[in-house]
Amino acid sequence: MRDDYLKEAHKIIPDANVLINVVSRRVKQLRRGSRALVESLEKLSLEDVALREIIEGKISYELGT
């Protein structure tokens, strides 16, 4: 995971546990064949793709009660 992406995503989802869960769930979706919502000229790991999607506002989350 790229540290700069992690820091930027942490600004959007400040709770580390929630951030980990959102990234983990998105990585599972990407592994199952979901299309990435961001494009990159460089080869990114699935974790970095998920972080970029959070940073760019392509995915969001909702906390249940």
N, C-alpha and C positions, 0 to 999 in steps of 0.2 A: 504494500500500500504506500502510495506517495504521501509523504508527511504534509506537503503543502495542500493537497486535496483534503486530507483529514482535518487540518486546521480550519479550512474554509467551510467544510460541511459542519464542523462543530459549532460554528457561528450560527448556522441555521437551525441545527438540532442540538441545543446545548447539553441535554442529558446524554451522557456517554452510553448508558445502557440502551436507551431508545435508539440512538444512532447505530449502535452495533446491531440491534435487532432489525432495523430498517435495511441496512446494508446486507445483512445476512439473508433476509427474505428476498431481496432483489437479486442477489447473486444466484440463489436457487432458481429463480425465474429465468435468469439469463442462461444458466446451465441447461435448463429444460427446453431452451430454444426461443425464448422471447427475444424480440429484436431490441437492440440498444436504442435508447431515445436520444443519444448524443453521438456525434461523429468526431473522430480524432485522426489526425495525420500520423500519430504515433501508435504503436501497439500498446494497448492498456490491458492490465489484468481486469478480471470481472469486478473485483472490489473497487478498482479505480473508476471503472465505468459507472458503477452504482454511486460512488461519491460524486462524480461529475454530474450525474443526473440530479442528485440532491442540490448541488451548488447552483445548477442552472434552472432549478425550479421545475424540472420535468416530472419528478415524483414527490409525493407528499405523504403524510402519515396522519393517522387519527388515533388518539388514545381512547380506549374503551373504559367504561365505568365498572 
